[in-house]
Amino acid sequence: MVGRLAPEKNVPLAVRAYRAMAEVRPGTRLVFVGDGPERARLQAALPEAVFTGMLRGEALGAHYASADVFLFPSLTETFGNVTLEAMASELAVVAFDDAAAAQHIRPFASGLLAPRGDAAEFVAHARRLALQPGLVDRLGLAAREAVAAVSWDAVGAAFSGLLEEEASRGGHGRGASSPSRAPGSGAAAPAGAPGGAAGRASGYARS
């Protein structure tokens, strides 16, 4: 899990999902990347888990790359850039059908979505991935392809194309104002739009 360790992030559900995974696949490891008021309580309750604190840049990318499954239980996101970062890193994502996940994940094609607020289904999806390593690999590869269109290179190229098209028309039609939305995305370009996968390393169900 990547994000602030706070009540609004629904962290206890990630713990439930992890325990369901570990039950059917011993050796599953839970990794928390982030900090917050819940960290001390979580560390006391989960001595086997890894707590890295806040990470950025290459260190954050390395942790995405060493994982296989990304659990995202939050229901309070306006978008959720970490979902795209995980998908770009070829991780199988389990999330609610909300925000970025709803926009970019096709259920059972590029990730697994539970109906908003359905904790039991969220846990069931996590358990399903623990039982089916082949599904993890397939979803991860499809996830990377799904978010390729929102990499900064792709967004920049599409935006440049729009500007060139506007210039060729002499600035008529929409005027000289710049488009405010990411071409092809239907939404404003996310601040953390991934620039490509960070690669993968061994180590099964880290989240």
C-alpha positions as CSV (number, residue, x, y, z in Angstrom):
1,M,0.0,0.0,0.0
2,V,1.3,3.4,-0.9
3,G,-0.1,6.5,0.8
4,R,-0.8,8.3,4.0
5,L,-1.4,5.9,6.9
6,A,-4.5,7.6,8.3
7,P,-8.1,6.6,9.0
8,E,-9.5,8.1,5.9
9,K,-7.4,5.8,3.8
10,N,-9.3,2.7,5.0
11,V,-6.1,0.9,5.9
12,P,-7.8,-1.8,8.0
13,L,-9.3,-3.2,4.8
14,A,-5.8,-3.6,3.3
15,V,-4.8,-5.5,6.4
16,R,-7.9,-7.8,6.0
17,A,-7.1,-8.4,2.4
18,Y,-3.5,-9.2,3.2
19,R,-4.4,-11.7,5.9
20,A,-6.8,-13.4,3.4
21,M,-3.9,-13.6,0.9
22,A,-1.5,-14.9,3.5
23,E,-3.9,-17.6,4.6
24,V,-3.9,-19.2,1.2
25,R,-0.4,-18.2,0.2
26,P,2.1,-18.4,3.1
27,G,5.0,-16.0,2.6
28,T,2.8,-13.2,1.3
29,R,4.4,-9.9,2.5
30,L,2.7,-6.6,3.3
31,V,4.6,-3.4,2.6
32,F,3.4,0.1,3.6
33,V,5.0,3.0,1.8
34,G,4.0,6.2,3.5
35,D,3.6,7.7,7.0
36,G,0.9,9.0,9.1
37,P,-0.9,8.9,12.5
38,E,-1.8,5.2,12.1
39,R,1.7,4.0,11.6
40,A,2.6,3.2,15.3
41,R,-0.6,1.3,15.8
42,L,-0.1,-0.7,12.6
43,Q,3.5,-1.5,13.4
44,A,2.4,-2.9,16.8
45,A,-0.3,-5.0,15.2
46,L,1.7,-6.2,12.2
47,P,5.3,-6.9,13.3
48,E,5.7,-9.0,10.1
49,A,4.9,-6.1,7.8
50,V,7.4,-3.7,6.3
51,F,7.1,0.1,6.9
52,T,9.3,2.2,4.7
53,G,8.1,5.7,5.6
54,M,7.7,8.2,2.8
55,L,9.6,7.5,-0.4
56,R,10.0,9.5,-3.6
57,G,11.7,9.1,-7.0
58,E,13.9,6.1,-7.6
59,A,13.3,4.6,-4.2
60,L,9.5,4.7,-4.7
61,G,9.9,3.2,-8.1
62,A,12.0,0.4,-6.8
63,H,9.3,-0.5,-4.3
64,Y,6.6,-0.6,-7.0
65,A,8.9,-2.7,-9.1
66,S,9.5,-5.3,-6.3
67,A,5.7,-5.8,-5.8
68,D,3.2,-7.9,-7.6
69,V,-0.2,-6.8,-6.2
70,F,-1.3,-3.3,-5.2
71,L,-4.1,-3.0,-2.7
72,F,-5.9,0.4,-2.8
73,P,-8.8,0.4,-0.3
74,S,-9.3,4.2,-0.1
75,L,-12.8,5.6,-0.7
76,T,-11.9,9.3,-0.2
77,E,-9.8,10.0,-3.3
78,T,-10.6,12.7,-5.8
79,F,-8.4,10.8,-8.3
80,G,-5.8,8.5,-6.8
81,N,-2.5,8.9,-8.8
82,V,-1.0,5.9,-7.0
83,T,-3.4,3.7,-8.9
84,L,-1.9,4.8,-12.2
85,E,1.7,4.5,-10.8
86,A,1.0,0.9,-9.8
87,M,-0.6,0.0,-13.1
88,A,2.4,1.5,-15.0
89,S,4.7,-0.7,-12.9
90,E,2.8,-3.8,-14.1
91,L,1.1,-4.5,-10.8
92,A,-2.3,-6.3,-10.4
93,V,-4.5,-3.7,-8.7
94,V,-7.3,-4.4,-6.3
95,A,-9.4,-1.3,-5.8
96,F,-13.0,0.0,-5.5
97,D,-14.9,1.0,-8.6
98,D,-14.2,4.7,-8.0
99,A,-11.9,7.6,-9.0
100,A,-8.9,6.6,-11.1
101,A,-9.5,2.9,-10.8
102,A,-13.0,3.2,-12.3
103,Q,-11.7,5.4,-15.1
104,H,-8.7,3.2,-16.1
105,I,-9.3,-0.4,-15.0
106,R,-11.4,-2.9,-17.0
107,P,-12.5,-5.5,-14.5
108,F,-10.7,-8.9,-14.9
109,A,-8.9,-7.4,-17.9
110,S,-6.5,-4.9,-16.4
111,G,-7.3,-5.1,-12.7
112,L,-9.9,-6.1,-10.2
113,L,-12.7,-3.7,-9.0
114,A,-15.0,-4.2,-6.0
115,P,-18.3,-2.2,-5.9
116,R,-17.8,1.0,-3.9
117,G,-17.8,0.1,-0.2
118,D,-18.1,-3.7,-0.7
119,A,-15.3,-4.8,1.6
120,A,-16.1,-8.5,1.3
121,E,-15.6,-8.3,-2.5
122,F,-12.4,-6.4,-2.1
123,V,-11.0,-9.1,0.2
124,A,-12.3,-11.8,-2.2
125,H,-10.4,-10.2,-5.1
126,A,-7.2,-10.1,-3.1
127,R,-7.6,-13.7,-2.1
128,R,-8.3,-14.6,-5.8
129,L,-4.9,-13.1,-6.8
130,A,-3.1,-15.0,-4.1
131,L,-4.5,-18.2,-5.5
132,Q,-3.9,-17.4,-9.2
133,P,-0.3,-16.2,-9.9
134,G,-1.0,-16.4,-13.6
135,L,-3.9,-13.9,-13.3
136,V,-1.5,-11.5,-11.4
137,D,0.9,-11.6,-14.4
138,R,-1.9,-11.2,-17.0
139,L,-3.5,-8.3,-15.2
140,G,-0.2,-6.6,-14.6
141,L,0.8,-6.6,-18.2
142,A,-2.6,-5.4,-19.3
143,A,-2.5,-2.6,-16.7
144,R,0.7,-1.2,-18.1
145,E,-0.8,-1.1,-21.6
146,A,-4.0,0.5,-20.2
147,V,-2.2,3.5,-18.8
148,A,0.4,4.0,-21.6
149,A,-1.9,6.6,-23.1
150,V,-1.7,8.8,-20.0
151,S,2.1,8.8,-19.7
152,W,3.6,12.3,-19.9
153,D,5.1,11.5,-23.3
154,A,1.8,10.4,-24.7
155,V,-0.1,13.3,-23.2
156,G,2.5,15.8,-24.4
157,A,2.5,14.4,-27.9
158,A,-1.3,14.5,-28.1
159,F,-1.4,18.0,-26.7
160,S,1.3,19.2,-29.2
161,G,-0.9,17.7,-32.0
162,L,-3.9,19.7,-30.8
163,L,-1.8,22.9,-30.8
164,E,-0.5,22.2,-34.3
165,E,-4.0,21.5,-35.5
166,E,-5.2,24.8,-34.0
167,A,-2.4,26.7,-35.5
168,S,-3.1,25.2,-39.0
169,R,-6.6,26.6,-38.7
170,G,-5.3,30.1,-37.9
171,G,-6.5,30.0,-34.4
172,H,-10.2,30.0,-35.5
173,G,-12.9,28.0,-33.8
174,R,-11.9,27.6,-30.2
175,G,-9.6,30.6,-30.0
176,A,-6.1,30.6,-28.7
177,S,-6.8,29.1,-25.3
178,S,-5.1,25.9,-24.5
179,P,-7.1,22.7,-23.9
180,S,-7.3,22.0,-20.1
181,R,-7.9,18.3,-20.4
182,A,-5.6,15.5,-21.2
183,P,-6.2,14.4,-24.8
184,G,-8.0,11.1,-24.9
185,S,-8.5,10.8,-21.2
186,G,-11.7,12.7,-20.7
187,A,-10.2,14.3,-17.5
188,A,-7.6,16.8,-16.5
189,A,-4.1,15.2,-16.8
190,P,-3.3,13.7,-13.3
191,A,-0.4,15.4,-11.5
192,G,1.3,12.1,-11.1
193,A,0.6,10.6,-14.4
194,P,3.1,7.7,-14.9
195,G,5.9,7.9,-17.4
196,G,6.2,4.2,-17.9
197,A,6.8,1.1,-15.9
198,A,9.5,0.9,-13.3
199,G,10.1,-2.7,-14.1
200,R,9.4,-5.7,-11.8
201,A,11.5,-7.8,-9.4
202,S,10.7,-11.0,-7.6
203,G,8.5,-11.1,-4.5
204,Y,4.9,-12.1,-4.6
205,A,2.0,-10.2,-3.0
206,R,3.5,-7.0,-1.7
207,S,1.0,-4.2,-1.6
